[in-house]
Amino acid sequence: AGPGSYTVGTMSERFDCHYCRDPLQGKKYVQKEGRHCCVKCFEKFCANTCTECKKPIGADSKELHFKNRYWHDSCFRCFKCYTSLVNEPFMLRENNKVWCSNCTAAEDAPRCKGCFKPIIAGDQNVEYKKMVWHKDCFTCSQCKQVIGSGSFFPKGDEFYCVSCHEHKFAKTCAKCKNPITSGGLTYQEQPWHSECFICSNCKKQLGGKRFTAVEDQFYCVECYKECVAKKCAGCKNPITAGFGRGTSVVNYEDESWHDYCFKCTKCARGLANKRFVCHNGKIYCAECPKRL
């Protein structure tokens, strides 16, 4: 049933309402499935029920329908932000609630480990061991200062800046468990002998060199680029900024960029934390598509 399955008009002939038998001549009526009925009986026996407000959708009302569900046009609003979705893209989610595209994207976006708010496309963020933060939410557990993409040391679910880590933890080799009498280096809450802190692939010592950790394995720059690193969709080079540090990355759909590579295809304006448009698989600022 729907607006296309019945006719509304004023009766000029002698017909009685199919349900209450009142005469319809000169009155407004509805014809549905070959039956003539008054407006009151139509709402009582024939009208569709609005999915949102649960009230009948009368013959005088504008009706919207999708997958055998019906709404008054005034009830067809985003469940989250209440924006009217008449002639707008929408998604039908759980409990038959309709959502606008913006609220759907925000709801489905990954959540920041720090503030628990969504990280939307274009936000600068820090990733570590399949966890993600807004860049400004990635802070030291001890002094609460923003680490961002700076050096840090993880300890369980906590992260420390270099200064706090050095003051908080004693120096004992995390690998061989033997004392460090001189030299050594510190990573992951306990210091290491230089000869114990090595690349998992080529076995070279990592002391004084840039490195990164992936699932409890350590890699030098060359081995990380060769074996592990994501490739930037802009410059096609490995995203390796910040070995042993948080990485500032922009993600959109299934691709990643260095934050400085995420820029307009036409005017080269940097788009990290700014509005952008995706057109034919390319990224543009909000103004350039108008000039294409």
C-alpha positions as CSV (number, residue, x, y, z in Angstrom):
1,A,0.0,0.0,0.0
2,G,1.0,3.6,-0.5
3,P,0.0,6.9,-2.0
4,G,0.0,5.4,-5.5
5,S,-2.5,2.7,-4.5
6,Y,-5.4,4.9,-3.7
7,T,-7.2,8.0,-5.1
8,V,-8.5,11.0,-3.1
9,G,-11.3,13.3,-4.5
10,T,-14.7,14.7,-4.0
11,M,-17.6,12.4,-4.8
12,S,-20.0,13.6,-7.5
13,E,-22.0,10.4,-7.7
14,R,-24.3,8.5,-5.3
15,F,-22.0,6.2,-3.4
16,D,-22.0,5.2,0.3
17,C,-18.9,4.6,2.4
18,H,-17.9,1.0,2.2
19,Y,-17.4,0.8,6.0
20,C,-19.8,3.2,7.8
21,R,-22.4,3.4,4.9
22,D,-22.6,7.2,5.2
23,P,-23.5,8.9,1.8
24,L,-20.4,10.3,0.1
25,Q,-22.0,12.5,-2.6
26,G,-20.5,16.0,-2.3
27,K,-17.9,14.9,0.3
28,K,-14.2,14.1,0.2
29,Y,-13.6,10.4,-0.2
30,V,-10.8,7.8,-0.8
31,Q,-11.0,5.0,-3.4
32,K,-8.7,2.0,-2.6
33,E,-8.9,-1.5,-4.1
34,G,-12.2,-0.6,-5.8
35,R,-13.8,0.5,-2.5
36,H,-15.0,4.0,-1.7
37,C,-14.8,5.2,1.8
38,C,-14.9,8.4,3.8
39,V,-11.7,10.0,5.1
40,K,-12.4,9.0,8.7
41,C,-12.8,5.3,7.8
42,F,-9.7,5.4,5.6
43,E,-7.6,6.5,8.6
44,K,-9.3,3.9,10.8
45,F,-9.1,0.9,8.5
46,C,-6.8,1.5,5.5
47,A,-4.1,4.1,6.3
48,N,-0.5,3.0,6.8
49,T,1.0,3.5,10.2
50,C,4.0,5.9,10.6
51,T,7.1,3.9,11.6
52,E,8.3,6.9,13.8
53,C,5.2,8.3,15.6
54,K,3.0,5.2,15.3
55,K,0.0,7.3,14.1
56,P,-2.0,6.7,10.9
57,I,-0.8,8.5,7.8
58,G,-4.0,10.2,6.6
59,A,-5.2,10.9,3.1
60,D,-4.2,14.5,3.4
61,S,-0.7,13.8,4.6
62,K,2.5,13.4,2.6
63,E,3.8,9.9,2.9
64,L,7.3,8.5,2.4
65,H,8.0,4.7,2.2
66,F,11.1,2.5,2.1
67,K,11.3,-1.3,2.3
68,N,7.7,-1.7,3.4
69,R,8.0,1.0,6.1
70,Y,6.1,4.3,6.0
71,W,6.6,7.8,7.5
72,H,4.9,11.1,7.6
73,D,7.2,13.5,5.8
74,S,7.5,15.6,9.0
75,C,8.6,12.4,10.9
76,F,11.3,11.4,8.4
77,R,14.2,13.0,10.3
78,C,17.6,11.8,11.4
79,F,17.4,10.0,14.7
80,K,20.6,11.6,15.9
81,C,20.5,15.3,14.7
82,Y,16.8,15.6,13.8
83,T,17.6,17.0,10.3
84,S,14.8,16.4,7.8
85,L,15.8,13.6,5.4
86,V,13.2,14.4,2.7
87,N,15.2,14.3,-0.6
88,E,18.4,13.6,1.4
89,P,20.6,10.5,1.5
90,F,19.9,8.3,4.6
91,M,20.5,4.9,6.2
92,L,17.9,2.7,7.9
93,R,19.6,1.4,11.1
94,E,18.6,-0.7,14.1
95,N,15.0,-0.2,15.5
96,N,13.9,1.2,12.1
97,K,15.6,4.5,12.9
98,V,16.8,6.6,9.9
99,W,20.2,8.4,10.1
100,C,21.7,11.1,7.9
101,S,25.0,10.3,6.1
102,N,27.0,12.6,8.4
103,C,25.7,11.0,11.6
104,T,26.2,7.5,10.2
105,A,29.8,8.3,9.3
106,A,30.5,9.7,12.8
107,E,28.8,6.7,14.5
108,D,30.8,4.2,12.5
109,A,34.2,6.0,12.7
110,P,36.9,4.6,15.0
111,R,36.9,6.0,18.6
112,C,39.7,7.9,20.2
113,K,41.3,5.9,23.0
114,G,41.7,9.1,25.0
115,C,38.4,11.1,24.6
116,F,36.2,8.2,23.1
117,K,34.9,10.6,20.5
118,P,34.9,9.6,16.8
119,I,38.0,10.2,14.7
120,I,36.6,11.3,11.3
121,A,38.3,11.3,7.9
122,G,41.0,14.0,7.8
123,D,41.7,14.2,11.6
124,Q,45.3,14.0,12.6
125,N,45.8,10.9,14.7
126,V,48.3,8.7,16.4
127,E,48.2,4.9,16.0
128,Y,49.9,2.3,18.2
129,K,49.2,-1.5,18.3
130,K,45.8,-1.2,16.6
131,M,44.7,1.6,19.0
132,V,44.2,5.2,17.8
133,W,44.0,8.6,19.4
134,H,43.4,12.2,18.3
135,K,46.9,13.7,18.1
136,D,46.2,16.0,21.0
137,C,44.6,13.2,23.1
138,F,47.8,11.1,23.1
139,T,49.3,12.3,26.5
140,C,51.8,11.2,29.1
141,S,50.3,9.1,31.9
142,Q,52.5,10.8,34.4
143,C,52.7,14.5,33.6
144,K,49.6,14.6,31.3
145,Q,51.5,16.7,28.7
146,V,50.7,16.0,25.0
147,I,53.0,13.5,23.4
148,G,51.4,13.8,20.0
149,S,54.0,12.4,17.5
150,G,56.9,12.7,20.0
151,S,58.9,10.0,21.6
152,F,57.2,7.8,24.2
153,F,57.5,4.6,26.2
154,P,54.6,2.2,26.6
155,K,53.8,0.4,29.9
156,G,50.7,-1.8,29.7
157,D,47.9,0.6,28.9
158,E,49.9,3.7,29.9
159,F,52.3,5.8,27.9
160,Y,55.2,8.0,29.2
161,C,57.2,10.8,27.7
162,V,61.0,10.3,27.8
163,S,61.5,12.4,30.9
164,C,58.9,10.7,33.0
165,H,60.0,7.3,31.9
166,E,63.6,7.9,32.9
167,H,62.6,9.1,36.4
168,K,60.0,6.4,37.1
169,F,61.7,3.1,36.2
170,A,64.9,1.4,37.2
171,K,67.6,0.2,34.7
172,T,67.4,-3.6,34.3
173,C,67.8,-5.4,30.9
174,A,64.3,-6.5,29.7
175,K,65.6,-9.3,27.6
176,C,68.4,-11.2,29.4
177,K,67.3,-10.0,33.0
178,N,71.0,-9.3,33.9
179,P,72.1,-6.0,35.5
180,I,73.2,-3.2,33.2
181,T,76.5,-2.0,34.8
182,S,77.2,0.7,32.2
183,G,75.7,2.1,29.0
184,G,72.6,0.4,27.7
185,L,69.4,2.0,26.5
186,T,65.8,2.3,27.8
187,Y,62.6,1.2,26.0
188,Q,59.3,-0.3,27.2
189,E,59.6,0.5,30.9
190,Q,63.0,-1.3,31.5
191,P,66.4,-0.6,30.0
192,W,68.2,-3.0,27.7
193,H,71.8,-4.0,27.1
194,S,72.8,-2.5,23.7
195,E,73.6,-6.0,22.5
196,C,70.1,-7.3,23.5
197,F,68.2,-4.6,21.7
198,I,68.4,-5.7,18.1
199,C,66.4,-5.8,14.9
200,S,64.2,-8.8,14.7
201,N,65.0,-9.2,11.0
202,C,68.7,-8.4,10.4
203,K,69.9,-8.7,14.1
204,K,71.7,-5.4,14.0
205,Q,71.9,-3.4,17.2
206,L,69.3,-0.6,17.5
207,G,71.0,1.5,20.1
208,G,71.2,5.1,18.9
209,K,69.3,4.3,15.7
210,R,65.8,4.9,14.6
211,F,63.5,1.9,15.0
212,T,59.9,0.9,15.4
213,A,58.0,-1.8,17.3
214,V,55.3,-4.0,15.7
215,E,53.6,-6.6,17.8
216,D,56.5,-6.9,20.2
217,Q,59.0,-7.1,17.4
218,F,61.6,-4.4,16.8
219,Y,62.8,-3.3,13.3
220,C,65.5,-1.0,12.0
221,V,64.5,1.7,9.4
222,E,65.5,-0.5,6.5
223,C,63.8,-3.7,7.6
224,Y,60.6,-1.8,8.6
225,K,60.4,-0.2,5.2
226,E,61.0,-3.5,3.5
227,C,58.8,-5.8,5.6
228,V,56.2,-3.8,7.5
229,A,55.4,-0.2,6.7
230,K,52.2,1.1,5.1
231,K,52.7,3.0,1.8
232,C,51.5,6.6,1.6
233,A,48.8,7.0,-1.0
234,G,50.2,10.4,-1.9
235,C,54.0,10.0,-2.3
236,K,53.9,6.2,-2.4
237,N,56.8,6.0,0.1
238,P,56.6,4.0,3.4
239,I,54.9,5.9,6.3
240,T,57.9,5.7,8.6
241,A,58.0,9.1,10.3
242,G,58.6,8.5,13.9
243,F,60.4,5.2,14.4
244,G,59.9,4.5,18.1
245,R,57.5,7.4,18.1
246,G,53.8,8.0,17.5
247,T,53.0,8.4,13.7
248,S,51.0,11.3,12.4
249,V,48.8,9.8,9.7
250,V,45.6,10.8,7.8
251,N,43.3,7.9,7.0
252,Y,40.4,7.9,4.5
253,E,38.5,4.8,3.5
254,D,41.2,2.1,3.0
255,E,44.2,4.4,2.3
256,S,46.7,6.3,4.5
257,W,48.8,9.4,3.9
258,H,51.6,11.3,5.7
259,D,49.8,14.3,7.0
260,Y,51.9,16.6,4.8
261,C,51.0,14.5,1.7
262,F,47.3,14.8,2.3
263,K,46.7,17.8,-0.1
264,C,44.5,19.0,-2.9
265,T,45.3,17.4,-6.3
266,K,44.8,20.7,-8.1
267,C,46.1,23.5,-5.9
268,A,48.3,21.4,-3.5
269,R,46.8,23.0,-0.4
270,G,47.3,20.9,2.7
271,L,44.0,19.3,3.8
272,A,44.9,17.7,7.1
273,N,42.1,18.7,9.6
274,K,40.3,20.6,6.7
275,R,37.3,20.0,4.6
276,F,37.9,18.1,1.4
277,V,36.1,16.4,-1.5
278,C,36.8,13.0,-3.1
279,H,36.2,13.1,-6.9
280,N,37.1,10.3,-9.3
281,G,39.4,8.8,-6.7
282,K,41.3,12.1,-6.1
283,I,41.3,14.4,-3.1
284,Y,40.5,18.1,-3.6
285,C,40.0,21.1,-1.3
286,A,36.4,22.4,-1.0
287,E,36.9,25.0,-3.7
288,C,38.8,23.3,-6.5
289,P,36.0,20.9,-7.7
290,K,34.0,24.0,-8.6
291,R,36.8,25.0,-11.1
292,L,37.1,21.5,-12.7
